[in-house]
Amino acid sequence: MPEPKAVLFDLDGTLADTAPDLGGALNQLLLEQGLGPLPMDKLRPHVSSGARGLIGAGLGISPADPRYAPLQQRFLAIYQDALCVGTRLFQGMAEHLDALEAGSIPWGIITNKSQRFAIPLLEQLGLRQRSGCIVCGDSARRAKPHGHPMQLASAVIGIAATDCIYVGDDERDVIAGRAVGMRTIIAGWGYLGDGRLPGEWGADAIAAAPHEILGFAAAKG
């Protein structure tokens, strides 16, 4: 079966382990609120849901609560000051990106993270110039699970959505990819949320490590 013409990735929990810095920002916020920090293993499943997920996990407050907005702004300010202190690419991801480039397979990023965080983070990780596209939560008309970010990424790299695969660690990644006909692969090493089990999301495959992505993609081609 032919390999995909492009591979697109979610950022948090798929391409990079951002939990140390996002979780650290939440714990600083908790300390400012007179509360104790939470262990990282309790926070990791919520990292892909950003401020909403982490504030919900740490403080039990949803966006509908009038206290949420100021807490969100403070959380984001803390995070912006320490975007890439503990954040690293997941094990094997650097080698996988090298392999894609060696095979002349373009790759890009589709994230719900805002541009003001995603762009400088990718710059610090040395990926901004290498990525064929960077579609952020405020780049598209609507964020994932809507399919528009996927359509936008496809247009930017000039490859049909049906010829791309999308790798993500949240059910909304699968929903968004399937909405435009992309093959979807779950990053089994990612955060994976605390909702339905990944096997119930309807993806084409679950990869245990980055080096498995192209093998699964070709098998499903």
C-alpha positions, 0 to 999 in steps of 0.5 A: 500500500502507498505511504501517505503524502503528508503526516499531520500532528497534534502538538500537546500530547502527540508531538511534544510532552508539554505537561511539565510546563502546562502542569507547572503553570497550573500548580503555580496557580494553585499555590497562588490560590492557597492550595497545594500542587497536584502530582503530574500523573493526575494532571497529564490526562487533562493537558490536551484540553488546555486551560479548561481541562487543567483548571477544571482538574485543579479547581473544579471550575468550568468556563461557565463559572464567573471565576473562570475567566480571571483564573484562565488569564492568570494561568495563561500568563504564567504559562507564557512566561515558561513555555519551554522549560520542561517541554520536550519532543516525545521519545522517538519523535525527532527520529520520526520527523527526520525519517519523514523528511528523508522520505520527502514526506511533508509534515505539519501541525494542527493544534488547538493551542493559540498562536501566541503559545504555539509559534514561540514554543515550536521556535524554541523546539527548533520545529517552526521552520521545518513544519510544512504548516502550523494551524493553530486554534485561532488560525481556523474559523473553528477549532477541532473537533471541527474539520476546518483546521484540517482543511486549512492545513491541507490547503497550506501544504497543497495535499488533499486531506484524503492523502494525509494522515493525522496523528493525535491523542484526543478523541476530537483529533479523530473526529476532526480528521474523519470529518474531512476524510483523513486517516487517523492514528491515535498517539498511544504515548499521549495524554488520551484524556479521561473520557472514552477509551481510545479504542472506542474513538473510531481511529484507523490505528493506535500507535504505541510509538512514533516509529509505528506511524508510517507502518500503520498508515501504509497498511491502511492506505 
